[in-house]
């Protein structure tokens, strides 16, 4: 990671030896990449557009795009956005636990091969793509893609050497992929209605519409007593609402994109 080479302000008395610069350190910049070994994981990364014969499949990119809207809503103190972040967090934990449990079972099967030293299959030319997401849960989704990718490599290796039947291997891969697809679908049911906690508690604004579309919000979430571990800083004006919501479309990862640490907690 590189930082721009500006001189930060020092708490020193002015002198000929120490010229104080008013500049601050520049924005932090870096890059995150994911390397994918299997076509199974690659399909879950991008998802699939709807066709006349097949429904759309939401992949990691679509998951991250919709999470950006939820993150913005949570920043503007929409309690429904807070609720959806809780749902996403709990699903990420459950999905990760399930993937790791299946990997552990496959590892134990490999350990029974005392006479053979088995290397897990890996691609000679992995699919490597940069990640540029607007919130930490999208990156956690990417970590799960990597976990799934590793699981697929293990399952295919065990099938190749005869430790797993073809159908068993296929069932493990399909069940794990379904779990990830279910996770990636969660943000799709959130609706950004430009409401905040005060409006929902008082039943004003579009809070009734929110209840019809997204259900009755749990009391502890509405009060703010229960929150997801990772949330944005709230941005509330003196009027009690954060004002205009500014959203930008999120394209597929671009090789030139880099994550940036801004002061406004983007």
VOZA-943224 format. One line per 4 residues: number of its first residue (from 1); their letters; for each residue x, y, z of N, C-alpha, C, O. Coordinates in steps of 0.1 Angstrom, whole numbers. Layout:
<rs>
NUM) a) X Y Z X Y Z X Y Z X Y Z; ... $
</rs>
This chain:
<rs>
1) xxxx) 8 -12 0 0 0 0 9 12 0 19 13 7; 5 22 -8 13 34 -9 5 46 -4 -7 46 -5; 11 56 2 5 68 6 12 80 -1 24 79 -4; 4 90 -4 10 102 -10 20 108 -1 18 109 11 $
5) xxxx) 31 113 -6 42 118 2 40 133 6 48 141 1; 30 136 14 28 149 19 33 150 33 34 140 40; 37 162 37 42 164 51 30 167 60 23 177 57; 28 160 70 17 162 79 21 174 89 33 176 92 $
9) xxxx) 11 181 94 13 192 104 19 186 117 15 176 122; 29 193 122 36 189 134 33 199 145 31 211 143; 32 194 157 29 203 169 42 209 174 46 206 185; 48 217 166 61 224 170 60 239 168 52 244 160 $
13) xxxx) 67 246 176 68 260 175 75 264 162 85 257 158; 70 274 154 77 278 142 92 281 144 95 288 154; 100 277 135 114 281 136 120 279 122 113 274 113; 132 284 120 139 283 107 141 269 104 142 265 92 $
17) xxxx) 143 260 114 146 246 111 134 237 108 135 227 101; 122 242 113 110 234 111 99 242 105 91 249 112; 98 242 92 88 249 85 75 241 85 75 229 80; 64 246 91 52 239 93 43 240 80 40 251 75 $
21) xxxx) 39 228 75 31 227 63 17 225 67 14 217 76; 7 233 61 -7 231 64 -13 218 58 -24 215 61; -5 211 50 -11 200 43 -13 188 52 -7 187 63; -23 180 49 -25 167 56 -21 155 47 -19 157 35 $
25) xxxx) -19 144 53 -16 132 45 -27 130 35 -39 132 38; -23 125 24 -33 122 13 -41 110 16 -38 103 25; -51 108 8 -59 96 9 -52 83 8 -43 82 0; -55 73 16 -49 60 15 -54 53 3 -66 53 1 $
29) xxxx) -46 46 -4 -50 39 -16 -43 25 -15 -32 23 -11; -51 15 -20 -45 2 -21 -54 -7 -31 -62 -1 -37; -51 -19 -31 -58 -28 -41 -61 -41 -34 -52 -47 -28; -73 -47 -37 -76 -60 -32 -80 -68 -44 -87 -64 -53 $
33) xxxx) -74 -80 -45 -77 -89 -56 -83 -103 -51 -80 -106 -39; -90 -110 -59 -94 -123 -56 -89 -132 -68 -91 -128 -80; -84 -144 -65 -80 -153 -75 -89 -165 -74 -90 -171 -63; -96 -169 -85 -106 -179 -85 -101 -191 -93 -96 -189 -105 $
37) xxxx) -102 -203 -88 -96 -215 -94 -106 -222 -103 -102 -229 -112; -119 -221 -100 -129 -230 -106 -140 -222 -113 -142 -210 -110; -146 -228 -124 -157 -221 -131 -169 -220 -122 -177 -211 -123; -170 -229 -112 -182 -229 -103 -181 -216 -95 -192 -209 -94 $
41) xxxx) -170 -212 -90 -169 -200 -82 -169 -188 -91 -175 -177 -87; -164 -189 -103 -165 -177 -112 -179 -174 -115 -183 -162 -116; -188 -184 -117 -202 -182 -120 -209 -175 -108 -217 -166 -110; -205 -179 -96 -211 -172 -84 -206 -158 -83 -213 -150 -77 $
45) xxxx) -194 -155 -87 -189 -142 -87 -197 -132 -95 -202 -122 -90; -199 -136 -108 -206 -127 -117 -222 -128 -117 -229 -119 -120; -227 -140 -113 -241 -142 -114 -245 -145 -129 -236 -147 -137; -258 -144 -131 -263 -146 -145 -275 -138 -148 -284 -137 -139 $
49) xxxx) -275 -131 -159 -286 -124 -164 -298 -133 -167 -296 -144 -172; -310 -128 -166 -322 -135 -169 -323 -137 -184 -319 -128 -192; -328 -149 -189 -330 -151 -203 -344 -156 -204 -351 -159 -194; -349 -157 -216 -363 -163 -218 -365 -176 -212 -377 -180 -208 $
53) xxxx) -355 -184 -210 -356 -198 -205 -350 -200 -191 -353 -210 -185; -343 -190 -186 -336 -192 -173 -337 -179 -165 -336 -168 -170; -340 -181 -152 -341 -169 -143 -327 -163 -140 -317 -170 -142; -327 -151 -136 -314 -144 -132 -309 -151 -119 -316 -155 -111 $
57) xxxx) -296 -151 -118 -289 -155 -106 -280 -144 -101 -272 -138 -108; -283 -140 -89 -275 -129 -83 -262 -134 -78 -261 -143 -70; -251 -128 -83 -238 -132 -79 -232 -122 -69 -239 -113 -64; -219 -123 -66 -212 -114 -57 -213 -100 -62 -215 -91 -54 $
61) xxxx) -212 -97 -75 -212 -83 -80 -226 -77 -77 -227 -66 -73; -237 -85 -80 -250 -79 -77 -253 -78 -62 -259 -68 -58; -248 -87 -54 -248 -86 -39 -242 -73 -35 -247 -66 -26; -230 -70 -40 -223 -58 -35 -230 -46 -40 -230 -36 -33 $
65) xxxx) -235 -46 -52 -242 -34 -57 -254 -31 -48 -256 -19 -45; -262 -41 -45 -274 -38 -36 -270 -35 -22 -277 -27 -15; -259 -41 -17 -255 -37 -4 -251 -23 -3 -252 -17 8; -246 -17 -14 -242 -3 -14 -254 6 -10 -253 16 -3 $
69) xxxx) -266 2 -16 -278 9 -13 -282 8 2 -286 18 8; -281 -4 7 -284 -7 21 -275 1 30 -279 7 40; -262 1 27 -252 8 35 -255 23 35 -254 30 46; -260 29 24 -263 43 23 -276 45 32 -276 55 40 $
73) xxxx) -285 36 32 -297 37 40 -294 37 55 -299 45 63; -285 28 59 -281 27 73 -273 40 77 -275 44 89; -266 45 68 -259 58 72 -269 69 74 -267 78 83; -280 69 67 -290 79 69 -301 75 79 -311 81 80 $
77) xxxx) -297 65 88 -305 61 100 -318 55 96 -328 56 103; -319 48 85 -330 40 82 -329 27 90 -320 19 87; -339 24 99 -338 12 107 -340 -1 99 -335 -11 103; -347 0 88 -348 -12 79 -335 -15 73 -332 -27 71 $
81) xxxx) -327 -6 70 -313 -8 65 -305 -15 76 -297 -24 73; -306 -10 88 -299 -17 99 -304 -31 100 -296 -40 103; -317 -34 99 -322 -47 100 -316 -56 89 -313 -68 91; -316 -51 77 -310 -59 66 -295 -62 68 -291 -73 64 $
85) xxxx) -288 -53 73 -274 -55 76 -272 -67 86 -263 -75 86; -282 -67 96 -281 -78 106 -284 -91 98 -277 -101 101; -294 -91 89 -297 -104 82 -285 -108 74 -282 -120 73; -278 -99 67 -267 -102 59 -256 -107 68 -249 -117 64 $
89) xxxx) -253 -101 79 -242 -105 88 -245 -120 93 -236 -128 92; -257 -122 97 -261 -136 103 -259 -146 92 -255 -157 94; -264 -143 79 -263 -152 68 -248 -155 64 -245 -166 61; -240 -145 65 -226 -146 62 -219 -156 72 -211 -165 68 $
93) xxxx) -222 -154 85 -217 -163 95 -221 -177 93 -213 -186 94; -234 -179 91 -240 -192 89 -234 -199 76 -231 -211 77; -233 -192 66 -227 -197 53 -213 -201 55 -208 -212 50; -205 -192 61 -191 -195 64 -189 -208 72 -181 -216 70 $
97) xxxx) -197 -209 83 -197 -221 91 -199 -233 84 -193 -244 85; -209 -233 75 -213 -245 67 -202 -248 57 -199 -260 56; -196 -239 50 -186 -242 41 -174 -247 48 -168 -257 43; -170 -242 59 -158 -247 67 -161 -261 72 -152 -269 73 $
101) xxxx) -173 -264 76 -177 -277 81 -175 -287 70 -170 -298 73; -180 -284 58 -178 -294 47 -163 -295 43 -159 -306 40; -156 -285 44 -142 -286 41 -135 -295 51 -126 -302 48; -139 -293 63 -132 -301 74 -135 -316 72 -127 -325 74 $
105) xxxx) -148 -319 67 -151 -333 65 -143 -339 53 -138 -350 54; -140 -331 43 -132 -335 32 -117 -337 36 -110 -346 32; -113 -328 45 -99 -329 50 -97 -341 57 -87 -348 56; -107 -345 66 -106 -357 73 -106 -370 64 -99 -379 67 $
109) xxxx) -113 -369 53 -112 -380 43 -98 -381 37 -93 -392 35; -92 -370 34 -79 -370 28 -68 -375 38 -59 -382 34; -70 -372 51 -61 -377 61 -61 -392 62 -51 -398 68; -71 -399 57 -71 -413 58 -62 -419 47 -59 -431 47 $
113) xxxx) -57 -411 38 -49 -416 27 -34 -416 32 -26 -408 28; -31 -426 41 -18 -426 47 -7 -429 36 4 -424 38; -10 -437 26 0 -441 17 3 -431 6 12 -432 -2; -6 -421 4 -5 -411 -6 -4 -397 -1 -10 -393 9 $
117) xxxx) 4 -389 -8 6 -375 -5 -2 -368 -16 3 -367 -27; -13 -362 -12 -22 -357 -23 -22 -341 -22 -24 -335 -12; -19 -336 -34 -20 -321 -36 -33 -318 -41 -38 -324 -50; -40 -308 -35 -53 -304 -40 -52 -297 -53 -43 -289 -55 $
121) xxxx) -60 -301 -62 -60 -295 -76 -61 -280 -76 -69 -274 -68; -54 -274 -85 -54 -259 -86 -53 -256 -101 -46 -263 -109; -58 -244 -105 -58 -240 -119 -44 -235 -122 -37 -228 -114; -39 -238 -134 -26 -233 -139 -28 -218 -143 -18 -210 -144 $
125) xxxx) -40 -214 -145 -43 -200 -150 -56 -195 -142 -66 -195 -148; -55 -192 -129 -66 -188 -122 -72 -175 -127 -65 -167 -133; -85 -173 -125 -92 -160 -129 -89 -150 -117 -94 -152 -106; -82 -140 -120 -78 -130 -110 -85 -117 -114 -83 -111 -125 $
129) xxxx) -92 -111 -104 -100 -99 -106 -99 -90 -94 -99 -95 -83; -98 -77 -97 -97 -67 -86 -111 -65 -80 -121 -66 -86; -111 -62 -67 -123 -59 -60 -124 -44 -56 -114 -39 -51; -135 -38 -58 -136 -24 -54 -150 -22 -49 -159 -17 -56 $
133) xxxx) -152 -25 -36 -166 -25 -30 -167 -13 -20 -157 -8 -16; -179 -9 -18 -182 2 -9 -184 -1 5 -186 9 13; -184 -13 9 -186 -16 23 -180 -30 27 -177 -38 18; -178 -33 40 -170 -45 43 -178 -58 41 -171 -68 40 $
137) xxxx) -191 -57 41 -198 -70 39 -197 -75 25 -197 -88 23; -195 -67 15 -192 -72 2 -179 -79 1 -177 -89 -5; -169 -74 9 -156 -81 9 -157 -94 17 -151 -104 13; -166 -95 27 -168 -107 34 -175 -117 24 -172 -129 25 $
141) xxxx) -183 -112 16 -189 -121 6 -179 -127 -4 -179 -138 -8; -169 -118 -7 -158 -123 -16 -150 -134 -9 -145 -143 -15; -148 -132 5 -141 -143 12 -148 -156 11 -142 -167 11; -161 -155 12 -169 -168 11 -168 -174 -3 -168 -186 -5 $
145) xxxx) -167 -166 -13 -165 -171 -27 -151 -179 -27 -150 -189 -33; -141 -173 -20 -128 -180 -20 -129 -193 -12 -123 -203 -16; -137 -193 -1 -139 -205 7 -146 -216 -2 -142 -227 -2; -156 -212 -9 -163 -221 -18 -154 -226 -29 -154 -238 -32 $
149) xxxx) -146 -217 -35 -137 -221 -45 -127 -232 -40 -125 -242 -47; -122 -231 -28 -113 -240 -22 -121 -254 -19 -115 -264 -21; -133 -253 -15 -141 -265 -13 -143 -272 -26 -142 -285 -26; -146 -265 -37 -148 -272 -49 -135 -279 -54 -136 -290 -59 $
153) xxxx) -124 -273 -52 -111 -279 -56 -109 -292 -48 -104 -302 -53; -112 -291 -35 -111 -303 -27 -120 -314 -31 -116 -326 -32; -133 -311 -33 -143 -321 -37 -139 -328 -51 -141 -340 -52; -135 -320 -60 -131 -325 -73 -118 -334 -72 -117 -344 -79 $
157) xxxx) -109 -330 -63 -97 -338 -61 -101 -352 -55 -96 -362 -60; -109 -351 -45 -113 -364 -39 -121 -373 -48 -120 -385 -48; -129 -367 -57 -136 -375 -67 -126 -381 -77 -128 -393 -81; -116 -374 -80 -106 -378 -90 -98 -390 -85 -95 -400 -92 $
161) xxxx) -95 -390 -72 -87 -401 -66 -96 -412 -60 -91 -422 -54; -109 -411 -62 -118 -422 -58 -123 -422 -43 -129 -431 -39; -120 -411 -36 -125 -410 -22 -139 -405 -21 -146 -407 -11; -144 -399 -32 -158 -394 -32 -165 -400 -45 -159 -399 -55 $
165) xxxx) -177 -404 -43 -185 -408 -55 -188 -395 -63 -190 -384 -57; -190 -396 -76 -193 -384 -84 -206 -377 -79 -206 -365 -78; -216 -384 -76 -228 -378 -71 -227 -371 -58 -233 -361 -56; -219 -377 -49 -217 -371 -36 -209 -358 -38 -212 -348 -32 $
169) xxxx) -199 -358 -46 -191 -346 -49 -200 -335 -55 -199 -324 -51; -209 -339 -64 -218 -329 -71 -228 -324 -60 -231 -312 -61; -233 -332 -51 -242 -327 -41 -236 -317 -32 -242 -307 -28; -223 -320 -28 -216 -310 -19 -215 -297 -26 -217 -286 -20 $
173) xxxx) -211 -297 -39 -208 -284 -46 -222 -277 -48 -222 -265 -46; -232 -284 -52 -245 -278 -54 -251 -272 -42 -257 -261 -42; -250 -279 -31 -256 -275 -18 -249 -262 -13 -255 -253 -8; -236 -262 -15 -228 -250 -11 -231 -238 -19 -232 -227 -14 $
177) xxxx) -232 -240 -32 -236 -229 -41 -249 -224 -38 -251 -212 -39; -259 -232 -35 -272 -228 -31 -272 -219 -19 -279 -209 -18; -264 -223 -9 -262 -215 3 -257 -201 0 -262 -191 5; -247 -200 -9 -242 -187 -13 -252 -179 -21 -254 -167 -19 $
181) xxxx) -259 -185 -30 -269 -178 -38 -280 -172 -28 -285 -161 -31; -284 -180 -18 -294 -175 -9 -289 -163 -1 -297 -153 1; -277 -163 2 -271 -151 9 -271 -139 0 -275 -128 4; -267 -141 -13 -266 -130 -22 -280 -124 -26 -281 -113 -31 $
185) xxxx) -290 -132 -23 -304 -127 -26 -310 -118 -15 -319 -110 -17; -304 -119 -3 -310 -111 9 -311 -96 6 -322 -91 9; -301 -89 1 -302 -75 -1 -312 -71 -11 -317 -59 -12; -316 -80 -20 -325 -77 -31 -339 -73 -26 -347 -66 -33 $
189) xxxx) -343 -77 -14 -357 -74 -9 -357 -61 -1 -368 -57 4; -346 -54 0 -346 -41 7 -351 -30 -2 -348 -30 -14; -358 -20 3 -363 -9 -5 -358 4 2 -361 6 14; -352 12 -6 -347 25 -1 -359 35 -2 -362 39 -14 $
193) xxxx) -365 39 9 -377 48 8 -374 62 15 -383 70 16; -362 65 18 -358 78 24 -366 80 36 -372 91 39; -366 70 45 -372 72 58 -360 71 69 -350 66 66; -363 75 81 -353 73 91 -360 68 104 -373 65 104 $
197) xxxx) -353 66 114 -358 60 126 -370 68 133 -379 62 137; -368 81 133 -379 89 139 -392 88 131 -403 87 137; -391 87 118 -403 86 110 -410 72 112 -422 72 113; -402 62 113 -408 49 115 -414 48 129 -425 42 130 $
201) xxxx) -407 53 139 -412 52 152 -426 60 154 -434 56 162; -427 71 146 -439 79 147 -450 75 137 -461 80 138; -446 66 128 -456 62 117 -458 72 107 -468 72 100; -449 82 105 -450 92 95 -443 89 82 -436 79 81 $
205) xxxx) -444 98 72 -437 96 60 -441 84 53 -453 81 51; -431 76 48 -434 64 40 -432 52 49 -430 41 44; -433 54 62 -431 42 71 -442 31 70 -438 20 71; -454 35 67 -464 25 64 -461 17 52 -463 5 51 $
209) xxxx) -457 24 41 -453 17 29 -441 7 32 -441 -4 27; -432 11 41 -420 3 44 -425 -10 51 -420 -21 48; -435 -9 60 -440 -20 67 -447 -30 57 -445 -42 59; -454 -25 47 -460 -34 38 -450 -41 29 -452 -53 26 $
213) xxxx) -439 -34 25 -429 -40 16 -419 -49 24 -415 -59 18; -416 -45 36 -405 -52 43 -408 -58 56 -400 -64 62; -421 -57 60 -425 -63 72 -424 -54 85 -419 -43 84; -428 -60 96 -428 -53 109 -413 -54 114 -409 -65 117 $
217) xxxx) -407 -43 117 -393 -43 121 -393 -47 136 -401 -43 144; -383 -56 140 -382 -60 154 -380 -47 163 -373 -38 159; -385 -48 175 -385 -36 184 -370 -32 188 -367 -21 188; -362 -43 190 -348 -40 194 -340 -34 183 -330 -26 185 $
221) xxxx) -344 -37 170 -337 -31 159 -342 -16 157 -334 -7 154; -355 -14 158 -360 -1 157 -355 9 168 -352 20 165; -353 4 180 -348 12 190 -333 15 189 -327 24 195; -326 6 181 -311 8 179 -304 -1 189 -291 0 189 $
225) xxxx) -311 -9 197 -304 -17 207 -296 -29 201 -286 -33 206; -301 -34 189 -295 -44 182 -290 -39 169 -298 -34 161; -277 -41 166 -272 -37 153 -262 -48 148 -257 -56 156; -259 -47 135 -248 -55 130 -235 -51 135 -233 -39 139 $
229) xxxx) -225 -60 136 -212 -56 141 -205 -45 132 -197 -37 137; -208 -45 119 -201 -35 110 -212 -26 104 -221 -31 97; -212 -13 108 -222 -4 104 -215 9 100 -204 12 105; -221 17 91 -215 30 88 -218 40 99 -227 38 107 $
233) xxxx) -210 51 99 -213 62 108 -226 69 103 -229 71 92; -235 72 113 -248 78 110 -245 93 106 -236 99 111; -253 97 96 -251 110 91 -265 117 92 -273 116 82; -267 124 103 -280 130 106 -279 145 107 -271 150 115 $
237) xxxx) -288 152 100 -288 167 101 -296 171 113 -303 163 119; -296 184 115 -303 190 127 -318 187 125 -325 187 135; -323 186 113 -337 183 111 -341 169 115 -353 166 115; -331 160 117 -334 147 121 -332 137 109 -332 125 112 $
241) xxxx) -331 142 97 -329 133 86 -317 137 78 -313 149 78; -311 128 71 -298 130 65 -299 137 51 -289 139 45; -311 141 47 -312 149 35 -311 140 23 -315 128 23; -306 145 12 -306 138 -1 -297 126 0 -286 127 4 $
245) xxxx) -301 115 -6 -293 103 -7 -286 103 -20 -293 104 -31; -273 102 -21 -266 102 -33 -261 88 -36 -252 83 -29; -266 82 -47 -261 68 -50 -255 69 -64 -258 77 -72; -245 60 -65 -238 59 -78 -238 44 -82 -238 35 -74 $
249) xxxx) -240 42 -95 -240 28 -100 -227 22 -98 -217 28 -99; -227 9 -95 -215 1 -93 -213 -9 -104 -221 -18 -105; -203 -7 -112 -201 -15 -124 -193 -28 -119 -189 -29 -107; -191 -37 -128 -183 -48 -125 -169 -44 -122 -165 -33 -127 $
253) xxxx) -161 -51 -114 -148 -47 -110 -140 -43 -122 -139 -50 -132; -133 -32 -120 -124 -26 -131 -110 -27 -126 -107 -24 -115; -101 -31 -135 -87 -33 -131 -81 -20 -126 -71 -20 -119; -86 -8 -130 -80 4 -126 -87 9 -113 -82 19 -107 $
257) xxxx) -97 3 -108 -103 7 -95 -95 4 -83 -88 -6 -83; -95 13 -73 -88 11 -61 -96 16 -50 -104 25 -51; -95 9 -38 -103 14 -27 -96 26 -21 -83 27 -21; -104 35 -16 -98 48 -11 -104 51 3 -116 48 5 $
261) xxxx) -96 55 12 -100 59 25 -103 74 26 -93 82 27; -116 77 25 -119 91 25 -123 95 40 -127 87 48; -124 108 42 -127 113 55 -142 112 58 -147 112 69; -151 111 47 -165 110 49 -170 96 50 -182 94 49 $
265) xx) -161 86 52 -165 73 55 -173 66 44 -183 60 46; -168 68 31 -175 62 20 -175 47 21 -180 40 12 $
</rs>
